[in-house]
Amino acid sequence: MMSRVQHENLVQFIGACKDPLMVIVTELLPGMSLRKYLISIRPNLLDLHVALNYALDIARAMECLHANGIIHRDLKPGTSSV
């Protein structure tokens, strides 16, 4: 199912296996997680426009997944790339 889902805000699915453990393989992205980025800019705050753009990008990606019957289940700053 993931192999047919493509969106500019989603990593590209490469493959998966279930035996002996469930493993999902995706492309490797440059950069860092949103969590690491937020920690790196401390004590500064994230600019409101930047924060809104990140939120919209994440929402668009989730909308694409949900439209294809997929639920992320682990959405958090540590699993979102910037």
N, C-alpha and C positions, 0 to 999 in steps of 0.2 A: 504494500500500500504506500509506504513512504517513497518508494522509487519513482512514483508518478507525481509526487508533490514537489513543486518548484516555486520558490518565492525569493525575492532579493534579500529578505531578512531572515532566511532559514539556511542553515548549513546544508550542503549537498549530501544526501544519503548515498553511501557506497555499498553497504551490505549488512547482513545480520545472520546470526546463527543461534540456535536454541539449545544445542547439546554440547557439553554438559551444562553450560550456563547461558543465559540470554545475553548476547553481546550485539551492540549496534555500532557500526563503523561509519563515521562521517569524515568529511574533509577537515583538514587542520587549518584553522584560521590564524592569521597573524594578529597581534594585539594582545589584549588581556580581558579578563572577565570584568563585568560592570562593578562587581564587588571590589576587585583589586584596584580598579580605577578610582572608585570613591574613596578608598583608603589612601591612595597615593596623593590625592589633592587636599587631604586634611591639613590644616584646620579650615581651609576654604570650603565654601559651599558650592554645589553644582549650580550653574546658571539656570534660571527657570526655563529659558527657551531650549537649552540643551536637554534638560530633564524631560520637557514635554516631547521633544523629538525622539528621545530614547523610548519613552512610554508609548508613543504612537507607533514606532517601528515594532516594538514588542507586540502591541495589540494587533497590528496588521499581520504579523507572523502567526499569532494564535488564531486569528480569524481564518487564515488560509488552512491551518491544520484542522480546525473544527469543521470547516466546510468539506473537508475530505474524511471526516469521521475519526480524526486522530486527536487524542488528548495528551498533552505534554507530561503532566503529573509531577514535574520537578522544576517548575518555573521559579527562579530566584536570581538575585544579582550574581551569584557564583556560577550560574549556568547560562548567563547571557553575555555575549561578547560585544566589545566596543572597539 
